[in-house]
Amino acid sequence: MSGPHLQVSETFFSQQGEGVSMGTPSLFCRLQGCNLSCGGQHTVRTGDLDSGATWRCDTIEIWTQGQRYSFDQLIDDWSQKGWLRALQDGAHLIITGGEPLLQHAQLAPFLSHLRRHCTPVYVEVETNGTLAPSASLIEQVQQWNVSPKLANSGMALQKRRVESAIQVFCDLSPAAWFKMVVSDPSDLQEIESAFISPFQVPKSQVLLMPAASDPVTLEQVLTWLVPLADAKGYRWSHRQQIAQNFR
Ligand code: SF4
């Protein structure tokens, strides 16, 4: 297939399960590929934790797969399913991954194309914060859900913390929200020393989010995360898609 396209792992309609838009009806478009492998260097191949990781990305088996869709194929499909109407009625379009900014050169033209068929559209992009978006993409996106990764991801510091990219997202505040995945109370120290202080991330834009891929672990982490967030003056986020096993 020639012409403009996106490499897509899946699309589905659900509710946003986490972050500041939790509960919002949303069309999810998951793009294929990621430049990280949270869970460890070998976890994509083995399915196990390694490299010191304490949690594993819960979508690896999805974003490693995908198909090429032309812009018109995607928009026709969404129209037939009634999803364009839902967007016009206020549902959010959530571009997620994987790391969707790996396809950033196609994303801005896709969103322009979409808006010729459907307007208004509120667009959220979920990113690990290692790739800076272009100016043309910034114009098309209303909300950035940035989730920089900590040492608990098992990723090397130079791969997961790209200063120039993080600075761009900080400058996009308040359109940028920072979702930090926490698996141990000590992670807060790293969040503050490695991200909040050096980049002057506004504390009001930070959400602490439990590291979990099943409901039992989620509840266990929340028992200490909620009081910790309260004591330190941070917002926290549930992960309803894990708690209720929905997508
Ligand atoms: S950056 Fe996100 S999508 Fe990529 S491996 Fe980590 S958690 Fe998964």
Boltz pocket constraint, residues with backbone or C-beta under 6 A from the ligand:
constraints:
  - pocket:
      binder: B
      contacts: [[A, 34], [A, 35], [A, 36], [A, 37], [A, 38], [A, 57], [A, 58], [A, 59], [A, 60], [A, 63], [A, 97], [A, 98], [A, 99], [A, 128], [A, 147]]
      max_distance: 6.0
